[in-house]
Amino acid sequence: MDQERFVALERRVESLFLQMQQRDSTPPPSAKSDIKRAWNQSTIKEGSNFTKPNSLPLSPPVTPEASLPPTPALQSEDKVEIFEKPSTKLSLQILDIIQRYGHNVNSQNIPWAGKSKFLPFVEEFVKKNEAVRMVLPAFPFKSPNRKDKVLGSMPDLGEELALMHLNGLCDSITEIYEPGANITITSDGLVYNDLLMIDDSEVWDYSTAVRDIITAKELHHVNTLRMVDLLGISDSKDLTKSEYITHAGCYRRELVAKFSPVNFDSREAVKTDKDTCMTYRGYVKFLTKDLWHTRLGLELGSSKRKYKDAIEKLALHMIARGKAFAAAIEVKCKGYVRLSIHPSVGQTKLSVPLIPPPKGGSLMTPWHSSIAVGVDGSFRTVHAEDVRETHDLVLRNGQPHHFREKSYLYDFGTTEVQFEHLYPCGLIIRPAGSSVGRLSFRDVDMSKVRKLAEHQSPVILRGFTETTDRELFISKGHEIGEIQPWKFGILQEVKDHGKNHKLHNNVVSNEAMPMHYDGMFKFVTKKDENGNDMLDEEGKEIQVQKPPKFQFFTSIATAPKGTGYTLFAASRLLFQYLPAPYTVERLEAVKWAMDNDGFWDAKIKDLPLVVRHPMNNAPCLRWHEPWPASKTKFSTCAITIENDTQDIVRLVDQLLYDRRVCLRFTWEQGDILVSDNVAMLHTRTGFTGETDRELWRIHFD
């Protein structure tokens, strides 16, 4: 099937999905999906390479009685061809992951109209068992408007979040394809900086600092190229700042002379090409504010017409430079999957938001914005002028780093501490200033830690003394809440007991564990309004679940680096990335059942998939990941959706491990950690049996 036919087919199938979604967004459990039936009934043409993509379901089932409007999506003479080759199936799965990070604009509501263009690219990497390569022109320099928009000339929390986001995309691919993926960032600073009156030295400093972030945060899937690499003049690894600044103008001229399309007319391209038009409009929008406080704004600002004309002329120059730059990238990075930070219809590239905003937030790049961290731990891209009254400016190493929403929760009185916001969720609290190395865990206000954990779990205390004192740890447990005991007592030593039989508790093993919430198997007798035990028809006590509200850990010993992570998935983020046609309202109506054997032998029905948080009424996921015998020597777990499609099982599991939702936390000896057991789900990766990894855990309400 050629590319044109593939795109047409995707549009037809997407059209049918949308019609089905509009027809019935909350189907009964017995419904069968027409689109699934269409896939199953489609024929495979001899010699075809197509197979049904292994991606998230794009539509809920519809009732058998539903009669869809006429659609050309699946006409008998146009049967859906199915890829069969393993390399093609895997390539489609990889493209599905990349697509989840995208945000394209088109009239047909197609997530990625150009997916077919990049399928051969990805499949070529897969056939060679090589890392999938992507390329992104980005990270030029900070906006020249350091008064209203950004915090300064150097990278800050925005760039850190963006780079971790991109690395997470590659990590997600690595989980299904061992060679993994890489993203090459081609810095476009020198392409445009002279037009925006930014010094060449500033472009060097900014791009060098971006590289330092990549190294410091061990973002192994992200690499960079400078303009000299694209031109083939020299290797940027050997380039000095002095050489760079001396020859920067030559690099620009060489780029334009060598790669500018013949007879290219920026103005005509804006009129005739939708992607170019959207990029141009974006340029005009940000240039208008970027240059207001520069010489151009001071000279022409008194005349709106003249200033507007100058901005539009600059934007057209940028379009022309951008075309030359894109051509250079195409030569250097031929066969790569092309990503973009600009809006696009998705035909020739995938637009990727670097810092996806919470619902209703603005979509901006980190070099055109500042980061505002909410009390709930959310990251928003904002203009600095819009949050100075409501947020505190936070410095890092003496430099402006981000804004943080004002709240008493960050006031620890005379206890001097600093805060580090983790990606995608979580908060580390450390001693600061003169208290470094001297501040004891006993001096921490645990009521503040509890409140912060309700908003930004997990909350970690790191660098405090006395954190492995058993009596102090238990005492702090009583201080932070009402401790919830188990049959073994109030404190569990979570470490490998070295046992391998079926009835052993997997919590005290070295195996990876399923994603879950604690207390799923903790039952108490139901009480009536007078406090009396309630009995069923057979006179037996009625047992109900009573999971604890919080987890409280201290790290006694850690696993070898790269193993023994604890993973925390935030319901807040899961619902932020919930794909259509699924909604919170639909999932809130879902009931599920589980069947466990072994140590956790239990059969539980009528479990709610979503509950409301007792403090803020936010939707929170309740789940236990299916855990077959192929993954464990211990308890297995089978999951059934009772009143909706079984596709929800795969949907939930996929989202819980999504790098945009799930924090992969590395323990350090002495860490104290508090996590909200309602708002978060968690699990553990496996570790070697020889390690002394040990955590102490207390549950509390």
N, C-alpha and C positions, 0 to 999 in steps of 0.2 A: 504493500500500500504506500503510495507516495505521500509527501508531506502535506500537499494541498488537501488530499482526501482525508488524511488523518485529522487535520484541523476541522474540516467540515463535519466529520463524524463526531468529534468531541463537542462541537457546538450543538449538534442535534441531541446528543445524549444529555448534555447539560440542560438543554431546553426541556427535555422530558423530566429531568430531576426537578427543575424549578416548578413545572406544572404540578408534579406530584406533591411537592412541598406546599404549594398554595392550596391544593385540593384537600389535604388532610395532614395536619402537622402533629396530631396526637392520636395515632391509630390504636385500635384494640389489639390485644396480644395475639389473636388468632389470624391477624391479617398477614397476607403474603405480599411481598414487594413485587410490583409489576416489572420494575427494572431488573430485579434479580432474576425473575422468570425470563425476561428478555435475554439476559446474558446466557442463562442456561439453555435456552432454545436456539441460540444462534449457532450457526454452523461454522466449522473450521475449513477454510478452503485449502486444498492440497498445496503444500509448499509454503503456506502462510507462516509468518513469524510472529503474528500477534497473539497476545493472551490477555485475559482480563487483568487489569492492573490490581495489585494487592494494596489497596489504599483504604482509607476510612470510608465507611458508607456515606454517600452524599445525600441520601434521602431516606426518610422513614418509610416503612411499608405503607401501602394504601389498602383500603378495604376491597375485597373481591368485587363488590357491587359498584365500586367507583368507575365511572366512565370518563376517561380522560378526553380532553379536546383533541381533535385530529392533529397529528404531528408527523413530520417526515422523518423523525429520529430513527425509527427501526422498520422501515418498509421492507417487505419480503425480498425485493430485488437488491436491497442494500444491507444484507446481513452483517452483523457486527463480526468482524474478523478478530481472531483471538491469537495473541502472541503465544508461542509454545516454547521457544528456546529459553533455557534457564538464564542465560545472560541477559535476555530481554526482560524477563520477569523481574530480575534483580535490578536492572537499570530503571525500570518503572517505579520500583519501590524507593530507590534513591531519589528519583525526581519528585516523588510524592513528598519526601521529607523536605527537599529544597523548596517545594511549592508551599509548604506550611509556613515557611518564613516569609513568603512573598505578600505583596499587596499591590495588585495591578488594577488598572481602571479601563473598563471597556463596556460597551453598551449591552453586550450579551451576558454580562455577569459571569464570564468564564474565568476561573481562577488563574489560568496561565495558558493563553491561547498559543504561545509558541513552544509548548512542551515538546511537540513532535520534532522541532528543529534540533533540540538538544539531546533527543533520545540516541541518535547515532554517536554523538560525542561521548555520552556517558557509557554506552555499550562498548565503545572502543577501549575505554579504560578498563572496564570489567573483563573484557576478553583477554587483555594483557595482564590482568591481576594487578593493576596499578591504582594508586590513589586517584580519585576523581578530582579534577582540577577546575576551580572556579576563579573568576577574576572580577575585581570590583575597583573601579576608579573612585577614589575617595580620600578623605583625610588630607585636605590641602593646607589649610592654615585657619586660624581663628578669625571670625568676622572682625573687620576693623572698627566696628561699633562696640567698644568696650565700656560704654556708658549705659546703654539701654538693653543690650542683648547678652553679651558674654562677660565672663569674669576676668579675662586677660588674654594674653597671647599664647599661653601654653596649654597643653592638654590637661583635662581635669576629670572629674568623675564621669562625665559624659563619654569621653573617649574610652575610658576603662570599661564602662558598661557595653558600649558598642563592640569593642574588640572581644569581650567575653561572650557576647551574643553570637558573633560570627563563629568563634571557636566552638561554641555549643552546637551550632548547626553541623559542623564537621564531626564532632563527637557523636551526634545522633546517627550520622551515616556510618560511622565506625562500628556501631552496635549491630548493624545488620550486614556490614561488608568489611571484612577484616583489613584490607589495605587502606580503608578510610577515605578521607577527602582533605583537600587543602584549599584555602582561599588566598589568592595573591592580591594584595592591595597595591594598586598603582597610584602613587601619590600624584595628584594633579595640581599641586601648589604652584609649580613654576609655569604651568600653562596659563594661569590667570592672574598671578599676584601683581604684575606690573599694571594691569588694567585697574586693579583695586587699590593701587598705591601701597602695597605691602612690600617691605624690603626682602630681598633674596635671603638675607641672613636669618630673617624671622621664619621663612619657609623651612630652611635647614634645621633650625632649632626645634620647631614644632614636629617635623617629621622624625627627627632623631629621638625626641621624647616619646613619640608613638612607638618607635622600635624598642625603646627601653621598657615601656609598659608590657609589650609582647613578651620580652625576655623575663621580666620580673614576675609576671603572673603565669609563666610557663604555658603560654598559649601556642602549643606546638603545631597547630594546624594552620596558623596564620603566618604569612611571610609578606615581604614588601619588595617593591621595585621603585627606583627613581627614574626620572626621565632619561638619564644617561644609559640605563639598562635597556630601555625601549629603543633608543637610538643606536645602540651597539657601540657607543663611543668608548666606554670603559665599564668596569665592574664597580658598582656603587659601594661595595664593601671596602674597596681600597681608596675610595674618594675622601679627600680631606675637606673640611669646611672652607678653607682658603681657596682650594681649587674650584670648589662648587660655586662660590660667590664670584670668583674671577670670570668663570665661563658661563654663568647662568644665562646671560643674554644670548650667547651663541647657541646654547641648547634650544632656547625658544625659537630662534630663527631657523635652526636646522629642522626642528619639528614641523614648522609651518611650510618650509620649502619642500621637504621630502614627502610629507603625508597629506597635505591639503588636497581635497578632491578637485579635479580639474573643473573649472567653470562653476564651482559651487556658489550659490547665491543664498545667503542666510535668510534674507527677507522672503524669498520665494519658498524656501524650505519651511519657514514658520507658517506660511499660508497653506501648504499642501501636505505636510506630514504632521500627524497628530502628536506623535512623541516629541518631535522638535518644537511644536507649538506649546506643549505642556512644559517642556524644559525652559523655553523662552519666557513664558509667563512666570515661572518660578524664579528665574533670574531677575526679572523686573521687580518682582515683589521683594526679594531679599536685598537687592541692590539699593532700592529706594530707602530702606532703613539703614543698611550697612554704611552708606556713604554720606549720610546726613551730617555727621560731625567731621567729615574730612574737608580738604581744601575745595573739592567739587561742591559739597553742600554749602560751604560758607560763601563761595563765589556765586552760585546760581540759586541758592535756596530762596531768595527773595522773589524769584519768578518761578512759579510752579510749572509753567509751560516749558521754560528752558531746562529746568532740572529734569522734568519728565523726558524731554527729548534726549538729553545727555544720557540718562539711564537706559533708555531704549536702544540708543546707539551702542552703548557698552555691552548690553545684552546680546546684540547681534554679533559683535566682535567675539564674545564668549562662545556663541554658537559655532562660529567658524573655527575658532581654536579647538573647541570640543570635538568637531568632526575630524580634524587632523589627529588629535590625541586618540580618538576611538580607532582610527585607521592604524595608528602605530601599535595599539594594543592588539588589534586583530592579527597583525603580522607576528608580534612577539608571543602572543598567547593563543595561537590558532588551535581550535578544537576545545577550548575551555568553555564552560558554562558561564555566560555573561550575566553578571548581576549589575544592578544600578541603584543609586540612591534617589534618582529622579522618577516622578510619576511616569507610567508607561502603560500602553495597552497590552503589553506582555508578548508581543509577536516576536521581537528580536532579542529581548532581555527580560529578566525578572526583577521588578522593583522590590527592594528589601528594606523595610524600615529598620534602622539600626537600634533604635530604642522604642519598641512598640508601646504606645501610651495606654494607660487605663481607659476604660470606656469614656468617650467624650473628650479625651485629651488631644492636644495638638501633635502633629507629626512633623518633627524637625530633626535635623542632623545635630550632632553634638558641637560642631564648629559654628553653628548658627544659633546656639541656645545655651542656656545654663540648666543644670539639673536641680529640681526641687524634690526633696524626699519628704513624703507625707508621713504622718504619725503611724499610718497603717503599713509603712514600709514601701509604698509605691514610688516609682520613679517617673517623673514628668519632665518633659522638655519645655522650658519656659523662657521668656525674655526676662532678664534680670530686673528690669524696671517694674515688672508685674508682681513680684513677690517680696520685694525688699521690706515691706511693712508687715508681712505675715510670716516671714521666715527669717531665721538666723543665718548669717554667712559663716560657713565652716571653713577653716584653713587646714591645709595639710602641708607640713614642712614649710610653714610660713607663707604659702601661696593660697589664693582663693581656690576652693575645691568644689563646693556645692552649697546649695541652700537647704536648710532643714526646717520643716514646719515647727513653729514655736509651740512648746508644750512643757508643762511642769514635770513630765516623766523623765526629761533629760537633766533635771536638777537633782544632783546627788548631794547637795549641801556642801559641807566642808570636805567631802570625799572627792578628791580630784580625779576625774576619769575622762576618757575620750571614747568616741563611738566610731565603729566601722560598719557600714552597711554592706551586706554581702549580696552577691548576685546568684540566683534571682530573688532570694529571700534570706532573712536572717540578720542578726545584729551581734557584733562582738563588742564587749565593753572591756576596756583595759585601764589600768592605772595610768595616770598622766603626770607630767611635771615632776615635782619632788617626791611624789608617792610611788614612782616606778621602783619595783623591787622591794618595797616596804609595806605596801597596802595589803591588809589581811582580808580574807573572805569574810571573817566575822564582822567587819566594819561596813559591809554592803547592806543597803536598805533593800531587803528582799521583796517588800511590797511593791517597790518600783520595778524590780525585775519581773515580778508576776504580771503587772499591768503592761509592761512592754511586751511580754510574751503573748499576751492576748491580741496584740496588734502585729508583732513582727517576729514571730517564732521562726526558727529557734533563737533564743537569746543565750549567748555564751559569755561567761566571765573568764577572761584569759589573762594570766600574768599575776594573779593574786596568790598570796601565801596561805598556807594551812588548808588547802582545798582537799587534801587527802586524809584529813583528820576525821576519823569515823564518828566520833561523838559530836564534833562540830557540824558535820554534814547532816546528821540526824536532827540535831537541834535546829539547824537552818530549815530543814524540811518542815518542822512544826511551826516555824516562824512564817513560812511562805503560804501555808494552807493547812487543811485538815488531812493528815496522812491516811491513806487508804490501805489497810493491811491485806495480805494474802495468807494462805495457809502456812507458808514458810516464814512469815513475819512481815516486817515493814521494809526491809532492805534486801534486795537481791544482788548477789555478786554475779554479774553477767560475764562469764568466761567459759572457755572450752573445757568440758569435763572429760573429753576423750572417749565418749561412749558412742556406739554406732547402731544400737538396736532400735527397732521400730518404735518402741514405746518411750524412748528417751525424749526429753524436751529439747526441741531444736534451738531454743533461745540460748541454752548453755552448750552450744556446739560451735564449730568453726564454719558451718555452712552459711551460704547466702540464705536470706529469708524472704518471704513474700511481702509485698506492700500491704500494710494493715494499720489498724489503730489498736492501741493496747486496751485490754479489758473486754475483748469480744467474748471471751469465755468466762468472764467474771459474773456470777449470778448471785442475786439475793432474793429473799422471800418477799413477795409483794405484800404491802400493807394496805389496810383499809383506812378510812378517814379517822378512825379512832386508834390507829397504830397497831391493830391486831393482824396476825398473819392471815393471808387469804388462801383458801383451799379450793381445789377444783372439784368436779363432780364425783371423783373417786376418793376425795378426802385428802389428796396430796397437796403439799404446799405449792403455790404458784410461783415459779421462778422467773425473774426478769433480769435482763442485762443491767449492769451498773458499771460501765467503764469509767475510769478516773478522768478528771478534767485535765490534769497536767502530768508530765513526766519530769523527773528531776534526776540528773546524772552527775557523777564526777568520774573523771578519767584517771584510773590508777596506772595503767600501762597501755601502750598503743601497739598496733599491728605494724608490720613492715610497710614502708611507703608504697602507695599504690594498691593497698588491700585494706580490708576492714573499714571501709567508708560506712558512715550512717547517712542514709538518704532521707531527706524531708521534702514532701510534696505539699504545696500550699493550695488549699481549696480556692482561695482568692484568685490565684493565677490560673488554676485549672479552668475556672469558669470564664476568665478573661479570654482564654484561647479556645473555648468550646466552639467547634465548627458548626456551621449551619448544616442541617436544619435543627440540630439539637439546641435546646434552650434549658435554662435553669428550671423553668416551670414544668417542662416535660420530664426532666430527670427527677424532680421532686415527687412526682407521682409514681415513680418506679419502685417496685418491691423485688427483693432478691432472696435467694436461699443458698445455704452452704451445707456441704456434707464433708465432714472431716473424719479421718481415722487416726490411729496411733495415739500419741500422748494427748492430743487435743480432740479426741473422739467426741463428736457432737454433730447433730443435725438441727439446724436452725432455719426457720422459715419466716416469711413476712417481714424481712428486714428493710428498713427505709434506706434508699440510696443517698438521700440528702436530708440532713437535719438542719435546724437553725441554731446558730450560736447563742448560748444563754445570755451573753453580755451585749452583743451588738446586732443580733438577729440576722447575721450574714449567713448565706447558704454554705454548708459544710458537707463534704463528701464522707460517707461511711462505707468502707469497702474492705474486702480481703481478697487479694489477688489469687486467682486459681493457681494451684501448686501441685502439678502432677508428679508421679513417682520418678519420672525422668530427671527431676530437679532435686530430689531429696532422698535421704535414707530414712527420714522420719515421717512426720504427719503429712498426708496429702490433703488437698482441698479441692472440691469440685463446686463450681458456682453456676447457678441457674437464674436467669432473669424471669420472674414470675408473670409479669404483665406487660411486657414490651419485647422488642426484638433482641435476640441474643447478640446482635452486633454491638450492643452497649458494652458487653464485656471487653471486647477488643478496644473500643473507643476509650473506656476508662483506663485500661492498662497502658495504652499508648500515651495518653495525656499525663498520667502520673509519673512516667519516666521522662517526659519531655524536658529538655534542658532549660526551657523557659519557665518551667513550673517547679522543677525538682532541684534542690540544693544537694550536691555531693560533698558532704562535710568530712574533712580530715581532722581527726582528733590530735590534740597535743596533750602530753601528760600534765595533769593538774587542771584541765578544763572543767568548768562547771557549766552545765547546759540545762535550760528550762524550755520545754516545748508544750504548746497548747495541744492536747490530745484530741480536741474537738475540731480545731481549725486545720490541723496537719495530719497527714499520714506519713508513715516512715517504714524503713526497712534497713537491711544491712547487707553489704557485699561480703563474699567469703574471704577468709584469710587462712594462712598456713597454720597447720596444727602445732608447729613448734613454738609459735609466738606466745607471749604471756599477756596478750591483750586482755584487759579487764576493765569493766565499768561497774560502778555501783549505781543502782537505780531505786528510786522511791517514787511512788505515785501519790498524788494529793489532789484534793478538791479545793 
